[in-house]
Amino acid sequence: MRIQHLDKNIKMNLLEDLLKRSPNNYGKYEQGVAEILDHVRSEKDAAVFTYTEKFDGAKIDASNIKVTEEEIKEAYELVGEELTGIIRKALFNIRDYHERQRQNSWFESKPNGTMLGQKVTPLQRVGVYVPGGKAAYPSSVLMNIAPAKAAGVDEIVMVTPPGKDGKVTPTTLVAAHEAGADVVYKVGGAQAIAALAYGTESIPKVDKIVGPGNIYVALAKRAVYGHVSIDAIAGPSEILVIADETANPRYVAADLLSQAEHDELASAILVTTSQKLAEKVSEEVDGFLNELSRSEIIRKSLDNYGYILVADTMEEVIDIANEIASEHLEIQTKNPYDIMTRIRNAGAIFIGEYSSEPLGDYFAGPNHVLPTNGTAKFFSPLSVDDFLKKSSIIYYSRQALEPVHKDIEQFARSEQLTAHANSIAVRFEKGEN
């Protein structure tokens, strides 16, 4: 891996480089996605079936678009008891974590005749998109469905592309059944997003769409936002490791590569105060590349967006980490908790040498659907909150309104909204009790 001394120029060039990975740069695909969305919106099922055959090579129609109980049973047989057991263990942790995020409605009454509050209501129907084929991630199934279930969503509709045989990836289907998907439809790509956003004869319209996908899925989600809510536009995966001279270089190298293997746009960055560690990590990376199955993808990722940055001070390390606002941030230092308190921007923070990023991806419990491309500066991980909506509750008695009604009227008139003022004033006209 390239080793560079962190200075102002390197910092500026690095941040510009990382921004090139943003989904905002996918403009050349927008027209094609728009055509798919329009076609599904007007032709509904017919368009979905056409695109599924075109892009996935599967002949799907109204009779087989919905996954059956028999298909679920077959999936369990193919996956086997061992992996199913692991999925259940992970799901237990994920559920436990997200159930602790639950919110309740609250109300507060006062002796002056007022009552204020907040009514918390789960979304009624949510769509979960799950990639298929080679990009099958049952862990993402758990991460997207578990918080929706914890929130109390009435109906969870999952969509995932079928293989050419018209079947869903078995591990995906088992994870969906274990997590509590109410129904699974065999459709993927932008056409699946359109079906969830607009509704078809077979697939109901949802209130919100969550889940990762390719460029076409990302652009489709962005395009339908407003018709439905969405979680976020996910960009390529990324990891940033903060380490000092006490870190194990073999651990650091392995963790960097765990994200670099996702795709050529993935980013893997080490920021350290130790030149010696930097050199050792680079050596370990070279060694791992001779062993790992996805070494070609990893090499391209590291060539494009892999960095080892050596800073003069830990303050500089923390500063660049907050600027990058990485999806995953590992802290492998002598005093990681001190560093953690100074991290402002990160999707998920992993503390200590035994808390590697895949622990969060699969098992620990916190959600692995995280903000990318610097959006951790203002976005949060997927949570129960994403599946709730809140209504304000306001009650005033006449006795409570009377002493303040003139203030409200004057405030409204100051904005030249006389009908607003009148709405209050009529309640205190002569003869009104």
C-alpha positions as CSV (number, residue, x, y, z in Angstrom):
1,M,0.0,0.0,0.0
2,R,1.1,3.5,-0.7
3,I,2.5,5.3,2.4
4,Q,2.3,9.1,2.5
5,H,3.1,11.8,5.1
6,L,-0.1,13.6,6.0
7,D,0.1,17.3,5.1
8,K,-2.4,19.9,3.8
9,N,-2.0,19.0,0.2
10,I,-2.3,15.2,0.8
11,K,-5.4,15.9,2.9
12,M,-7.1,18.1,0.2
13,N,-6.3,15.6,-2.6
14,L,-7.5,12.7,-0.5
15,L,-10.9,14.3,0.3
16,E,-11.4,15.2,-3.4
17,D,-10.4,11.7,-4.4
18,L,-12.9,10.1,-2.0
19,L,-15.7,12.3,-3.2
20,K,-15.4,10.8,-6.7
21,R,-17.0,7.7,-5.4
22,S,-20.2,9.5,-4.5
23,P,-23.5,8.2,-6.0
24,N,-24.0,11.8,-7.0
25,N,-21.6,11.1,-9.9
26,Y,-23.7,8.4,-11.4
27,G,-25.5,10.8,-13.8
28,K,-24.9,8.9,-17.0
29,Y,-27.2,6.1,-15.7
30,E,-30.1,8.4,-14.8
31,Q,-31.9,8.4,-18.1
32,G,-32.0,4.6,-18.2
33,V,-33.3,4.4,-14.7
34,A,-35.9,7.1,-15.4
35,E,-37.2,5.1,-18.3
36,I,-37.6,2.0,-16.2
37,L,-39.4,3.9,-13.5
38,D,-41.8,5.4,-16.0
39,H,-42.5,2.1,-17.7
40,V,-43.3,0.3,-14.4
41,R,-45.4,3.2,-13.2
42,S,-47.6,3.0,-16.3
43,E,-47.5,-0.7,-17.2
44,K,-47.1,-2.1,-13.7
45,D,-46.8,-5.9,-13.6
46,A,-46.2,-6.2,-17.3
47,A,-43.2,-4.0,-17.1
48,V,-41.8,-5.8,-14.1
49,F,-42.0,-9.1,-15.8
50,T,-40.4,-7.8,-19.0
51,Y,-37.4,-6.2,-17.1
52,T,-37.0,-9.3,-15.0
53,E,-36.6,-11.5,-18.1
54,K,-34.3,-8.9,-19.7
55,F,-32.0,-8.3,-16.8
56,D,-32.2,-11.5,-14.8
57,G,-33.0,-14.0,-17.4
58,A,-36.0,-15.3,-15.4
59,K,-39.5,-15.8,-16.7
60,I,-41.7,-14.4,-13.9
61,D,-45.4,-13.7,-14.0
62,A,-48.3,-13.2,-11.6
63,S,-48.4,-16.9,-10.7
64,N,-44.8,-17.2,-9.5
65,I,-43.6,-13.7,-8.5
66,K,-44.4,-14.4,-4.9
67,V,-42.2,-16.8,-2.9
68,T,-44.2,-19.8,-1.7
69,E,-44.0,-21.8,1.5
70,E,-42.6,-24.7,-0.5
71,E,-39.8,-22.5,-1.8
72,I,-39.0,-21.4,1.8
73,K,-38.9,-25.0,3.0
74,E,-36.5,-25.9,0.1
75,A,-34.3,-23.0,1.0
76,Y,-33.9,-24.3,4.6
77,E,-32.9,-27.7,3.3
78,L,-30.3,-26.2,1.0
79,V,-28.8,-23.9,3.7
80,G,-28.6,-26.5,6.3
81,E,-28.9,-26.5,10.1
82,E,-25.4,-25.1,10.9
83,L,-25.7,-21.9,8.9
84,T,-29.3,-21.5,9.9
85,G,-28.2,-21.7,13.5
86,I,-25.6,-19.0,13.0
87,I,-28.2,-16.8,11.3
88,R,-30.4,-17.2,14.4
89,K,-27.6,-16.3,16.8
90,A,-26.8,-13.2,14.9
91,L,-30.5,-12.3,14.7
92,F,-30.9,-12.6,18.4
93,N,-28.1,-10.0,19.0
94,I,-29.5,-7.7,16.3
95,R,-33.0,-7.9,17.7
96,D,-31.8,-7.3,21.3
97,Y,-29.8,-4.2,20.2
98,H,-32.6,-2.6,18.2
99,E,-35.4,-3.4,20.7
100,R,-33.5,-1.1,23.1
101,Q,-34.0,1.7,20.7
102,R,-37.8,1.7,20.9
103,Q,-39.6,4.9,21.7
104,N,-42.9,5.5,23.4
105,S,-45.5,8.2,23.0
106,W,-45.6,10.7,25.8
107,F,-48.0,13.2,27.1
108,E,-47.6,16.0,29.7
109,S,-50.6,17.8,31.3
110,K,-50.3,21.0,33.3
111,P,-52.7,22.5,35.9
112,N,-53.3,25.5,33.6
113,G,-55.5,23.3,31.3
114,T,-52.9,22.3,28.7
115,M,-51.7,19.0,27.5
116,L,-48.8,18.5,25.1
117,G,-47.3,15.3,23.8
118,Q,-45.8,13.3,21.0
119,K,-47.5,10.3,19.4
120,V,-45.1,7.7,18.1
121,T,-46.5,5.5,15.3
122,P,-44.8,2.7,13.3
123,L,-44.9,2.9,9.5
124,Q,-47.6,0.7,8.1
125,R,-45.8,-0.9,5.2
126,V,-42.1,-1.0,4.4
127,G,-40.2,-2.3,1.4
128,V,-36.8,-4.0,1.9
129,Y,-34.6,-4.3,-1.1
130,V,-32.1,-7.2,-1.1
131,P,-29.4,-7.8,-3.8
132,G,-29.4,-11.2,-5.4
133,G,-27.1,-13.5,-7.4
134,K,-23.4,-13.2,-6.5
135,A,-24.1,-10.3,-4.2
136,A,-26.2,-12.2,-1.8
137,Y,-26.0,-10.8,1.7
138,P,-28.3,-12.5,4.3
139,S,-26.7,-10.3,7.0
140,S,-28.2,-7.2,5.3
141,V,-31.6,-8.9,5.3
142,L,-31.4,-9.2,9.1
143,M,-30.1,-5.6,9.5
144,N,-32.9,-4.1,7.5
145,I,-35.8,-6.2,8.8
146,A,-34.9,-6.4,12.5
147,P,-35.3,-2.7,13.2
148,A,-38.5,-2.6,11.3
149,K,-39.9,-5.4,13.4
150,A,-38.7,-3.8,16.6
151,A,-40.4,-0.6,15.5
152,G,-43.7,-2.4,15.1
153,V,-44.1,-2.0,11.3
154,D,-47.4,-3.8,10.2
155,E,-46.2,-5.3,7.0
156,I,-42.6,-5.9,5.6
157,V,-42.4,-6.5,1.9
158,M,-39.1,-7.8,0.6
159,V,-38.0,-7.8,-3.0
160,T,-34.9,-9.6,-4.4
161,P,-33.9,-10.6,-7.9
162,P,-34.3,-14.2,-8.9
163,G,-31.8,-16.4,-10.5
164,K,-32.3,-17.6,-14.1
165,D,-34.1,-20.6,-12.6
166,G,-36.7,-18.2,-11.1
167,K,-35.6,-18.9,-7.5
168,V,-34.3,-16.7,-4.7
169,T,-30.9,-17.2,-3.2
170,P,-31.5,-19.8,-0.4
171,T,-29.5,-17.9,2.4
172,T,-31.4,-14.7,1.5
173,L,-34.7,-16.5,1.8
174,V,-33.9,-18.2,5.1
175,A,-32.7,-14.9,6.6
176,A,-35.9,-13.2,5.4
177,H,-38.1,-15.9,7.0
178,E,-36.2,-15.8,10.3
179,A,-36.2,-12.0,10.5
180,G,-39.9,-11.8,9.8
181,A,-40.5,-10.7,6.3
182,D,-44.3,-10.9,5.6
183,V,-43.9,-11.5,1.9
184,V,-41.0,-11.9,-0.6
185,Y,-41.3,-11.0,-4.3
186,K,-38.9,-12.1,-7.1
187,V,-37.9,-8.8,-8.6
188,G,-34.8,-6.7,-8.5
189,G,-33.1,-3.7,-9.9
190,A,-34.7,-0.3,-10.6
191,Q,-37.9,-2.1,-11.6
192,A,-38.2,-3.4,-8.0
193,I,-37.8,0.0,-6.6
194,A,-40.5,1.4,-8.9
195,A,-42.9,-1.4,-8.0
196,L,-42.5,-0.6,-4.3
197,A,-42.8,3.1,-4.8
198,Y,-45.8,3.1,-7.2
199,G,-47.4,-0.3,-6.6
200,T,-48.4,-2.9,-9.2
201,E,-51.1,-5.5,-9.5
202,S,-48.9,-8.0,-7.6
203,I,-46.7,-5.7,-5.4
204,P,-48.3,-3.2,-3.0
205,K,-47.1,0.4,-2.7
206,V,-45.0,0.9,0.5
207,D,-44.4,3.9,2.7
208,K,-40.6,3.5,2.8
209,I,-37.9,1.7,1.0
210,V,-34.7,0.5,2.6
211,G,-31.8,-1.7,1.7
212,P,-28.6,-1.7,-0.4
213,G,-28.2,-2.2,-4.1
214,N,-26.2,-1.4,-7.2
215,I,-26.0,1.9,-9.1
216,Y,-29.4,1.5,-10.7
217,V,-31.0,0.7,-7.4
218,A,-29.4,3.7,-5.8
219,L,-30.5,6.1,-8.5
220,A,-34.0,4.6,-8.5
221,K,-34.3,5.2,-4.8
222,R,-33.2,8.8,-5.2
223,A,-35.7,9.3,-8.0
224,V,-38.7,8.0,-6.1
225,Y,-38.0,9.9,-2.9
226,G,-41.0,12.0,-2.2
227,H,-43.4,9.3,-3.5
228,V,-42.0,7.2,-0.7
229,S,-39.4,7.7,2.0
230,I,-36.0,6.0,1.6
231,D,-33.2,5.2,4.1
232,A,-30.2,6.7,2.2
233,I,-28.3,6.5,-1.0
234,A,-25.5,4.0,-0.1
235,G,-22.1,4.5,-1.6
236,P,-19.1,2.1,-1.8
237,S,-17.9,0.6,1.4
238,E,-15.1,2.2,3.4
239,I,-12.9,1.7,6.5
240,L,-10.6,4.0,8.3
241,V,-8.2,2.6,11.0
242,I,-6.6,4.9,13.6
243,A,-3.6,3.2,15.1
244,D,-0.4,3.9,17.0
245,E,2.8,2.1,17.6
246,T,1.0,-0.4,19.9
247,A,-1.2,-1.8,17.2
248,N,-0.8,-5.2,15.7
249,P,0.2,-4.6,12.1
250,R,-1.2,-8.0,11.0
251,Y,-4.6,-7.2,12.5
252,V,-4.7,-3.7,10.9
253,A,-3.8,-5.1,7.5
254,A,-6.5,-7.8,7.7
255,D,-9.1,-5.2,8.7
256,L,-8.2,-2.9,5.8
257,L,-8.5,-5.7,3.3
258,S,-11.9,-6.8,4.8
259,Q,-13.4,-3.7,3.1
260,A,-11.2,-3.5,0.1
261,E,-12.6,-6.8,-1.1
262,H,-16.1,-5.4,-1.6
263,D,-15.4,-3.7,-4.9
264,E,-12.9,-1.5,-6.8
265,L,-14.5,1.6,-5.4
266,A,-14.1,0.6,-1.8
267,S,-11.8,2.7,0.4
268,A,-9.4,1.4,3.0
269,I,-7.3,4.0,4.9
270,L,-4.9,3.7,7.8
271,V,-3.9,6.9,9.7
272,T,-1.1,6.5,12.2
273,T,1.6,8.4,14.1
274,S,4.0,5.5,13.6
275,Q,6.2,5.2,10.4
276,K,7.3,1.8,11.6
277,L,3.7,0.5,11.9
278,A,2.9,2.0,8.5
279,E,5.7,0.0,6.9
280,K,4.8,-3.2,8.7
281,V,1.1,-2.9,7.7
282,S,2.1,-2.4,4.1
283,E,4.2,-5.6,4.2
284,E,1.4,-7.5,5.8
285,V,-1.0,-6.3,3.1
286,D,1.3,-7.7,0.4
287,G,1.4,-11.0,2.2
288,F,-2.3,-11.3,2.5
289,L,-2.8,-10.4,-1.2
290,N,-1.0,-13.6,-2.1
291,E,-3.5,-15.7,-0.1
292,L,-6.9,-14.0,-0.4
293,S,-9.5,-15.2,-3.1
294,R,-10.5,-11.7,-4.1
295,S,-7.0,-10.3,-4.5
296,E,-7.6,-8.8,-7.9
297,I,-10.5,-6.7,-6.7
298,I,-8.5,-5.8,-3.5
299,R,-5.5,-4.6,-5.6
300,K,-7.7,-2.3,-7.7
301,S,-9.4,-1.0,-4.6
302,L,-6.1,-0.2,-2.9
303,D,-4.6,1.3,-6.1
304,N,-7.6,3.6,-6.4
305,Y,-8.6,4.4,-2.8
306,G,-6.2,2.7,-0.4
307,Y,-3.9,4.9,1.7
308,I,-1.5,4.7,4.7
309,L,-1.1,8.1,6.1
310,V,1.6,9.0,8.6
311,A,0.8,12.0,10.8
312,D,3.0,13.9,13.2
313,T,0.5,14.1,16.0
314,M,-2.6,12.2,17.2
315,E,-4.5,15.5,16.9
316,E,-3.9,15.5,13.1
317,V,-5.0,11.8,13.0
318,I,-8.3,12.7,14.7
319,D,-8.8,15.8,12.5
320,I,-8.5,13.8,9.2
321,A,-10.7,11.0,10.6
322,N,-13.5,13.6,11.4
323,E,-13.0,15.1,7.9
324,I,-13.3,11.8,6.1
325,A,-16.3,10.7,8.3
326,S,-15.8,7.1,7.5
327,E,-18.5,4.5,7.3
328,H,-16.4,2.2,9.6
329,L,-13.8,3.6,12.0
330,E,-11.5,1.3,14.0
331,I,-9.4,2.6,16.9
332,Q,-6.4,0.4,17.7
333,T,-4.3,2.6,20.0
334,K,-2.9,2.4,23.6
335,N,-5.9,4.4,24.9
336,P,-8.7,3.9,22.4
337,Y,-11.5,5.4,24.7
338,D,-9.7,8.7,24.8
339,I,-9.6,8.8,21.0
340,M,-13.3,7.7,20.8
341,T,-14.4,10.7,22.8
342,R,-12.9,13.0,20.2
343,I,-14.4,11.3,17.2
344,R,-17.3,13.4,15.9
345,N,-18.0,11.8,12.6
346,A,-18.2,8.1,11.9
347,G,-20.9,5.6,11.0
348,A,-19.8,2.9,13.5
349,I,-16.8,3.0,15.9
350,F,-14.9,-0.2,16.7
351,I,-12.8,0.0,19.8
352,G,-9.8,-2.2,20.5
353,E,-7.9,-4.9,18.5
354,Y,-10.5,-7.6,18.9
355,S,-13.4,-5.4,17.6
356,S,-12.8,-5.8,13.9
357,E,-15.3,-4.5,11.4
358,P,-16.8,-7.8,10.4
359,L,-17.9,-8.3,14.0
360,G,-20.3,-5.4,13.3
361,D,-21.2,-6.6,9.8
362,Y,-22.5,-10.0,11.1
363,F,-22.9,-10.5,14.7
364,A,-22.5,-7.9,17.4
365,G,-26.0,-6.3,17.0
366,P,-25.6,-2.7,16.0
367,N,-26.8,-2.0,12.4
368,H,-24.3,-2.4,9.6
369,V,-26.4,-0.1,7.3
370,L,-24.2,3.0,7.8
371,P,-23.7,6.4,6.2
372,T,-21.0,6.6,3.5
373,N,-19.1,9.2,1.4
374,G,-18.8,11.6,4.3
375,T,-22.5,11.6,5.1
376,A,-21.7,10.4,8.7
377,K,-21.3,14.1,9.3
378,F,-25.1,14.4,9.3
379,F,-26.6,10.9,8.9
380,S,-26.9,8.0,11.4
381,P,-26.9,4.2,11.1
382,L,-30.2,2.5,10.2
383,S,-32.3,2.2,13.4
384,V,-35.8,1.8,14.8
385,D,-36.2,5.5,14.4
386,D,-36.2,5.0,10.6
387,F,-39.4,3.1,10.8
388,L,-41.3,5.4,13.1
389,K,-43.1,8.7,12.5
390,K,-44.1,11.2,15.1
391,S,-47.2,13.3,15.6
392,S,-47.4,16.3,17.9
393,I,-50.3,16.4,20.3
394,I,-51.7,19.8,21.4
395,Y,-54.6,20.5,23.7
396,Y,-55.6,23.8,25.3
397,S,-58.7,24.5,27.3
398,R,-60.5,27.8,27.0
399,Q,-59.0,28.8,30.4
400,A,-55.5,28.0,29.1
401,L,-56.0,29.8,25.8
402,E,-57.6,33.0,27.2
403,P,-54.6,34.6,28.8
404,V,-52.4,34.2,25.6
405,H,-54.9,34.6,22.8
406,K,-54.1,38.2,22.1
407,D,-50.4,37.4,21.9
408,I,-51.1,34.8,19.3
409,E,-53.3,37.1,17.3
410,Q,-50.7,39.9,17.3
411,F,-48.0,37.4,16.3
412,A,-50.2,36.2,13.3
413,R,-51.0,39.8,12.2
414,S,-47.2,40.6,12.3
415,E,-46.9,38.0,9.5
416,Q,-49.9,39.5,7.7
417,L,-51.9,36.3,8.3
418,T,-55.2,37.8,9.4
419,A,-57.1,34.5,9.0
420,H,-54.7,32.9,11.4
421,A,-55.4,35.7,13.9
422,N,-59.1,35.5,13.3
423,S,-59.1,31.7,14.0
424,I,-58.1,32.5,17.5
425,A,-60.1,35.8,18.0
426,V,-63.5,34.2,17.1
427,R,-63.3,32.1,20.2
428,F,-63.3,35.2,22.4
429,E,-66.0,37.3,20.7
430,K,-68.7,38.6,22.9
431,G,-71.3,35.9,23.5
432,E,-68.7,33.0,23.1
433,N,-68.3,30.9,26.2
